[in-house]
Amino acid sequence: MRSQDLSAALLELQQQHRFRQRHIVETPQSCEMIIDGKSYIAFASNDYLGLANHPQLIEAGREAMLRWGVGGGASHLVAGHFAIHEEAEEALAAFCGREAALLFSSGYAANQAVITSLVGRGDAVFADKLNHASLNDACLLSRATFRRFRHNDLQQLEQLLASTPARTRLIAVDAVYSMDGDEAPLKKLQYLADKYDAWLYIDDAHGFGVLGDGRGSAVEQGLHGERLIYMATLGKAAGVSGAFVAASSQLIAWLVNTARSYIFTTAQPPALAAAVLVSLRLMADEPWRRQRLQQSVSRLRESLSEVNIPLMASRTPIQPIIIGRNEQALLLAAQLKERGFWVPAIRPPTVPEGTARLRLTLSAAHTPDQLEGLLDCVVEAMQP
């Protein structure tokens, strides 16, 4: 785009109620935050278990910085793979019941690594229509034939699998869809992957730490196999940063040798790996966090259904209210802000046209009073 066209393009975004801007957070991540100089109760974060500002994670990071320093300094293959990185990868693999794991700086980098390393020209990748943008970008970068199937439509997926001449095939899905909060039918997807000799790649960014006993969607659904690849981010329920891929030892070795977004980037700060170890322990030892979270999910759904505010089918902390028009979603979000609640209005292109929404996300750290206050304000704001 030419520089002289930027002003017109930005103006068009504003006219479409799609213009976005950042807001300044002046407190640690928590349910009570100061944003742009004002205090809010936030229902916007993916810190599902309330671990992002946990004192034990902070102390683990502090002690690790005193021992290992701050920066990674080099890529993992050059001089940046610290002993604490290795320990965290071994712990993550054991936690998820896989042979090996590999740390990444982000879920975006992990998705690019896996998909572009396994498929290329002449291969085929099949992706759900509602997949995260990072999965779509990875599929495009792979240069494989990229086919998208209707959301959770297994019949269409099977038709695509049966008709492809590609020798190498990969199915890529979110386990929990970040904007709708619903889930992929993982067992049926693995059946199709096995039937058509395809890899099954699961992005469990929003299920890890939350579903089942905290070990995520694949473990909860009993998935296994050499061609199953599991990815989860560490900046959501785990409260830290980065991501990991867990799979067979052979697949992990292949990524170490071929994944460009792993090879050609500086390693994560070692202190983050130390915090991950503590986070895994807290997720295992404190199931009350998931129990409290599920109680809040149940209370929210029950309360809003009583006043006929429709919700999508979600048992997860992601509870969107579909509004429709961009400007109406922004107006409702502004009304909640006036009452002291920070709830984002999500608009296209993040979600499909005509489905702008309020995306309520719950945390184990929310108190019952905070939740009831939000529910009262949502009901009041949405009354005609």
ZIZIVEN-V856997 format. One record per run of one state. SS is the DSSP state (h for helix, s for strand, l for the rest). FROM is the first residue (numbers start at 1). TO is the last residue. If there is no record, write none. Layout:
ss = {SS	SS}
from = {FROM	FROM}
to = {TO	TO}
//
This chain:
ss = {l	h	l	s	l	s	l	s	l	h	l	h	l	h	l	s	l	h	l	s	l	h	l	s	l	h	l	s	l	s	l	s	l	h	l	s	l	h	l	s	l	s	l	h	l	h	l	h	l	h	l	s	l	h	l	s	l	s	l	s	l	h	l}
from = {1	3	16	25	26	32	36	38	43	55	69	76	81	83	97	100	105	107	119	124	129	133	143	145	150	154	164	169	175	176	177	183	184	186	196	199	204	217	221	228	234	243	248	249	259	260	264	270	286	288	307	318	325	326	339	341	343	345	347	356	362	368	383}
to = {2	15	24	25	31	35	37	42	54	68	75	80	82	96	99	104	106	118	123	128	132	142	144	149	153	163	168	174	175	176	182	183	185	195	198	203	216	220	227	233	242	247	248	258	259	263	269	285	287	306	317	324	325	338	340	342	344	346	355	361	367	382	384}
//
